Amino acid sequence: MQTERRPPSRGRRPTQADVARLAEVSQTVVSYVLNDIRTVSISSETRKRVQDAIAELGYVPDNAARSLRSGRTMTIAAVIPDITNPFYPDLIRGIQNVTQASGYDLVTYNTDGTLEGEQRGIDTARRGRVDGLILNPFHIDPSYLLPILTDGIPMVINGEYHLNAFPPDLPLDRVYVPGDAAARSIVDYLIEKGHTRIAMIAGEDATPPREGRVRGYRQALAAHHIPLEEALIRGSTFNEEGGYEAMRELLTITPRFTAVFAANDLMALGAFIACREEGIRVPDDIAIAGFDNIPAARLVSPALTTVAQYPERTGRHAAEQLMERLSGRYDGPTRVDLLQHDLIVRESA
């Protein structure tokens, strides 16, 4: 007996039952499609009928009702260090594209790169307000994350955080571009261009981005038998001001270096300003290279040579790993997804 296809009453919000009637399937099948459950076999034709019915009716899942039934909040938290850095909005866009398609809301916590900010964002999971976390940690100790993971709340880390502190059977994954390999590629390039005295604006001490990118810088120098000069490594905050202050310090060193590698593009832009104030021409007097390939990198003059690591793609990969754990499609050991980078050569180096 065929189910009657009829629209919901005028003025009434469409329900999951309305979607099921229009698609001529059970509400269980609609639920499987809405939650992207892949452990149950649903044909592509049936899945498309459900999706078409959702679109035709303008159905929006009631997350409050779903939460009561499932014991979930249907919310994910992303914890990032600096919302004003153009790298991170693109990362959030990639996360949201995936979570939204899976019926989850996304909340974003900006930590300002502080331990206290990271703890506040992570505490939302401890209080049961989110079902999963995507973190870009700078300072948080693994012991702070362990209770969340042992409670079964899945987590994905973006960055070179040390996972060896965790048992491999916890719901923890990592997605990132290896900072050492990416940094080495750009320093190798500078050396191939003839630079043998290369400074580095490295960012904040004892943070994963700095550690990985300084490691790559050191590796490149060693591979080309260029002596390391610790005085040529400077930096504090990962922003324009930090890059400006570090470049001002570096410009007092004699003899002068011929190139500088900044561990992110914002710091490279700060270095540009410091050079301009001193009448130093880029790249004629000093070549400058950055890291991230933010939109401003191609807009400054001269355009910035940098490393692209595609934050929207990274966010998408992180969210996909999280959704696989939340839906039950994956419940295995920790995964590490290493993403590729590209060297973007422009006029500054």
N, C-alpha and C positions, 0 to 999 in steps of 0.2 A: 504494500500500500504506500503510495507516494505521499510525502509530507506536503501540505499545502503551502505554497510560497505566497506570503502576504506581508506587506510592510507593517511596521509598528504603528500604533494609533498616532494621529497628528498631535504634536506637542509633547509626546512622551519620548524620553531618552531611550535610544536603542539599547537592547540588552544582548547578552551572549546567546540567549535563547532565540532572539530575532535573527542573529547571524546564522545560527544552526538551521533554522527553518529556511532561510533564503538560500543557503548553500546546500540544503538537503543532506545534512549530516547530523550526527549527534553533538550535544554540547561538549562531550568529552573530547571529540575530535577538534572542536573549536579551541578548547583549552590547550590541547597539545600544540596546535599551530601558534596560538598566541604566545605560548611560553617556549616555543622553538624546541620542543622535546623531540629528540631524534632516536631515543631508545625504542620508540614505537614506530612501526612502518606505516607511513602515510604516503600515498601516491602523489606525484607532483601535480596531477590533474585535480585531485581532491584538495590539496594544499592551496592551489590557485583559486578554486571555487570559494574557499573560505576567505582568502585574502580579497577577492573581488567583492564578496558580500560585505566584508568589513568596510571597504572603500565606498560601496554604494550606499550603505546605511549611515556612514559617518560614525561608526561605533568607536567609542573610546573606553578602554578597560577601566573598571572601577578598582583602583589600586587598594582602596580602603577595604572593600569587600574581599578582594583577593588576599589581602594580608590576614584578615580574620580566618579565612579558610586554610591558608597555607602556613601561618605562623611567620610569614616574612613581611618585611616592610616594603618590598619592591623598590628599594632605593639603594643606589651605589654612591660611595663617596670617593672623590679624587682629591688627593692632598698634594698641593704643588707649592714650590718655594716663592714664586714671584709672578703674580698675575700681570704685572706691567711689562714683563719681558715678552716680546712678541712670539717667542718659541712656545710658550705655554698655552695661549688661547687656541693655537692650531692643534696642540696635543689634546686639549679638552674637546675640541670639535670632533676629532677622531673617536674619542671615547663615547661621546654622546650619540654619534651616528649609530653605533652598535647597541648601546644600552637602550636607546629609545625604540629601536626596531624590535627589541626583545621585551618591551613593556616595562622597563625600569626607568625610574626617575634618577637624575644625577645631581648631586650637590657637590660643590667645589669649595675646598678650604685653602685659603691663601695663608701660608705660614710666615711670610717675610724672611724665610731662610733661618728661622730660630727654632731651637729645641722646644720651647713652650708652645709655639704655633703648631709644630708637628704633633705634639702630645694632645693638644685640643682637638685637632682633626681626627686623630686615631681614637680618642675617647668616645667618639660617636658610635664606633663599633662596639666598644666595651659596654656601652649603655643599651645596646640592641637596637639602635636607630637606623642602621644600614645592614644590608645583607652581604656586602663585600667591599673591599678597599683596593684602590689603585694609588700607590705611593711613589713620590719622588723624594726619598729621604736624604737629608744632609747630616743630621745629628742624632737621630733616634737610636737608642741602644737596642740590640736584638731582644733583650730581656723584656722590653716594653711591649714587643709584638707577640711574644710567645703565648701568653694567655689567650689572646684572640684566636690565634691559629689552632691551639689545642681545643678550643671550643668549636672548631669546625667552620669558622668564618673565613672564606677564601680571600686571598690577597695576591695582588700582582705588583711587583716592584719594577719601576723603570729607573735604571741606573746601575752603577757598579757597586752595589751594596753587597756585603759579605754574607753569602747564604750558608757558608759552612758552619755557622752557629746554630743551624736548625736541622732537626732530623729530616730525612728526605721524604717521609711519608705524610708531612703536613701539607695542607692545601695552599701551597705557596709556589708562585711562578715568577719568572723575571723576563722582561723584554727590554733590550737596550742595544744601542750602537756602542761597541767597545771603544772607549775613549782613547786608550793607548794606541790602537791601530789607526784610528782616525787622525790623532795628533801626529803620529809618526809620518803619515802620508803627506801632511802639509809641511812639516819640517824637512822631510826628504826633498820635497819640491823646492823649498827655499835654498837648500844646499846645492841642488842641481842647477839653480839659477846663479850660483857663484858665491852665495853668502856663507861665510865661515864663522862669523861672530853674530849669533842670533840670540836676542833677548826673549824672555817670556813673561807675559802678564798672566798670572796663573789663577787668580781668584782667591777665595777664602781658604785659609788653612784647614786641614783635617776634614775636608769634604770630599765625597766620592768623585765629583767632576774634576776637581783640582788634582786629586791623586792619580787618576787614570790618565789625564792629559799631560801632566808633568812626566809621568812614566814614559809616555810615548815620545815626548820631547827628548828625554835623556837617551832613550833607545836609538833615536835617529842620530844624535850627536855621536854616540858610541860606535854605531855602525859605520860612520864616515871618519872615525878616528879624530874627532874634533874634541878638544878638552872641554869639560864642563866647568863653567864659572857660576858658582852659586849666587854671586852678586847680581847676575843677570836675570835671576828669577824673582819677580816682585808681584805684589797684588794683594788686595783685601776683598772688597765686595764685588759681586758679579754684576756690576752695572756700569753705566757711563762714568759716574763719579769715581768708582774704583779704578777703572782703566785710565782715567785722566791723572789721578794721583800717582798711580804706578808709573806711568810714562814720564811724569815730571821727575820722579826719583831716578828713573833709568837715564834720563838725559843729563844727569850730573856726573855720570860715570865716564871716565876717559881711559883709553881711547874709545871712541864711540862705536857702537855696534852698527851694522848696516841693515838689519831686519829685525822685526819683532813679531812674535806669534802670541795672540791673545786667546785665552781659553774660552771666550765667547764673543759674539759680535758686538754686544753692547760695550764691552771693555775696549774692543778695537775702535769703536766710534769715539770713546773717550780719549784714546791715544791719538786719533786724528786731531782732536781739538787741541791737545797739548802741543802737537807738532806745529799746527797752524799758528798758535800764539808765539812760538819761537822762530817762526819763519823757515821751518824745515819742510822741504818739499817731499811729498809722497807720490811715487816711489823713488824719485831721483836721489834723495839723500838717505831716506830710510824706507824700506819696504814694510808694509803692514799686512798681516793675514789674521783672519778671525776663525770662528767656529760656530756653526748653527745654520748659516744662510737664512737669517731673518729677512723679511721684505726690504728693510732699509739698506741691506748690504749692497743691493744693485742700484740704489737711488743716490747714494753719496758719491761725491766726486773727489778723487777717482773711485770707481766702483770697487768693492771690497772682495779680494780673494779670500775664500773661506771653505769650510767643510759643510756639506749638506747632510743632515741626518733625518729629515722628513718627519717632523713631529706628528702630523696627522696620521701617517701610516703607523707610527709607533703607538699612538693612542688607540688606534683601531685594533692592532694586534693584542695590546694589553686587555682591552675590553672583551675581545673574542675569547681569550684564555679564561677570563673571569666568568663569562657566560657559559662556557663549556663546563666549568665546575658547578656553577649554580643549577644548571639544567640536568646534571648527572651524566652528561655525555663523556666526562672525563673525571676520574677520581684516583688517578695514579700518582706517582712520585713527582717531585718538583721538576718543572721544565724550565730550560733556559733558551730563549729565542734570541739569537744574535742577528741583528739587522745590519744591512750594508750601508755604507756611506759613500759619498762622491766628493771628489775634489773639484771645486768650482773656481776656475782661474779667471780673474778679472784684472783691472788695471793697477790695483794697489800693490801688487807683488808679481 
